[in-house]
């Protein structure tokens, strides 16, 4: 029973780490898409590829600014996983 609860806790933490890593990129992309969509609606420019370049630039900027923090979260999670695997094997 203890192994099952540990596995569920690990899965729960995995989902939180995934959400924390993906959220900045997704939210920035959503915000830029919304702003470009409003500008397109206001100016009646119906170019579908117009949102691609600003979104790409925003995602690159977010990854440059927050990439090390994201990798830190993933690295800490990986260390915890390996520590739990080592304790389970004992």
C-alpha positions as CSV (number, residue, x, y, z in Angstrom):
1,X,0.0,0.0,0.0
2,X,2.9,2.3,0.7
3,X,4.3,1.8,-2.8
4,X,1.0,2.7,-4.3
5,X,0.7,6.0,-2.4
6,X,4.3,6.9,-3.2
7,X,3.6,6.2,-6.9
8,X,0.5,8.4,-6.8
9,X,2.3,11.2,-5.0
10,X,5.0,10.9,-7.7
11,X,2.5,11.1,-10.5
12,X,0.8,14.1,-8.8
13,X,4.1,15.9,-8.5
14,X,4.9,15.0,-12.1
15,X,1.8,16.7,-13.3
16,X,2.5,19.8,-11.3
17,X,6.1,20.0,-12.6
18,X,4.8,19.6,-16.2
19,X,2.2,22.4,-15.6
20,X,4.8,24.7,-14.1
21,X,7.2,24.1,-17.0
22,X,4.6,24.5,-19.8
23,X,2.6,27.4,-18.3
24,X,4.9,30.3,-19.1
25,X,5.3,29.3,-22.7
26,X,1.6,28.6,-23.2
27,X,0.4,31.8,-21.4
28,X,2.8,34.0,-23.3
29,X,1.7,32.4,-26.6
30,X,-1.9,32.8,-25.7
31,X,-1.5,36.5,-24.8
32,X,0.4,37.3,-28.0
33,X,-2.2,35.4,-30.1
34,X,-5.0,37.3,-28.4
35,X,-3.4,40.7,-29.0
36,X,-2.6,39.9,-32.6
37,X,-6.1,38.6,-33.1
38,X,-7.6,41.8,-31.7
39,X,-5.4,43.9,-34.0
40,X,-6.4,41.7,-37.0
41,X,-10.1,42.1,-36.1
42,X,-9.7,45.9,-35.7
43,X,-7.8,46.4,-39.0
44,X,-9.7,43.7,-41.0
45,X,-6.4,42.0,-41.9
46,X,-7.2,38.3,-42.3
47,X,-3.7,36.9,-42.8
48,X,-3.5,33.6,-40.9
49,X,0.3,33.5,-40.9
50,X,0.6,36.9,-39.2
51,X,0.4,35.5,-35.7
52,X,3.2,33.0,-36.3
53,X,6.3,35.3,-36.1
54,X,5.2,37.2,-33.0
55,X,4.3,33.9,-31.2
56,X,7.6,32.4,-32.2
57,X,9.6,35.4,-31.0
58,X,7.7,35.5,-27.7
59,X,8.2,31.8,-27.1
60,X,12.0,32.2,-27.8
61,X,12.1,35.1,-25.4
62,X,10.3,33.2,-22.7
63,X,12.6,30.2,-23.1
64,X,15.7,32.4,-22.9
65,X,14.4,34.2,-19.8
66,X,12.9,31.3,-17.9
67,X,14.6,28.3,-19.5
68,X,17.1,27.8,-16.7
69,X,14.3,27.9,-14.1
70,X,12.4,25.3,-16.0
71,X,15.4,23.1,-16.3
72,X,16.0,23.5,-12.6
73,X,12.5,22.3,-11.8
74,X,12.9,19.3,-14.1
75,X,16.4,18.6,-12.7
76,X,15.1,18.7,-9.1
77,X,12.3,16.4,-10.0
78,X,14.7,14.0,-11.7
79,X,16.9,13.9,-8.6
80,X,13.9,13.1,-6.4
81,X,12.8,10.3,-8.7
82,X,16.2,8.7,-8.6
83,X,16.3,9.1,-4.8
84,X,13.0,7.3,-4.5
85,X,14.1,4.6,-6.9
86,X,17.2,4.0,-4.8
87,X,15.1,3.9,-1.6
88,X,12.6,1.5,-3.1
89,X,15.4,-0.9,-4.1
90,X,16.7,-1.2,-0.5
